[in-house]
Amino acid sequence: MSITTAPWNRPQTEAVRRALRAAHDATSVSDLLFLETWEAQGLPDIASTLRASQIRRANPELAAEIRAELRAGPPDVNGRSQ
């Protein structure tokens, strides 16, 4: 799946869901969802790499939380990470 066609309207991590509640504009929402998609897929094109790098540099704690959640995998039916 291309990062430009990713289903960005549905965040996959709780870290991004929390951050979205505090987002004040469409650009911030786009950046948050882009970062999550980037962390999950790591697309190799230079433009995406540069954008992800800038967002990660501005939000290092969020980037780390997203990576940790993605590594842990989806929660099981009882809400625990698998």
Secondary structure, 3 states (H helix, E strand, C coil): CCHHHCCCCCCCCHHHHHHHHHCCCHHHHHHHHHHHHHHHHCCCCHHHHHHHHHHHHHCHHHHHHHHHHHHHCCECCCCCEC
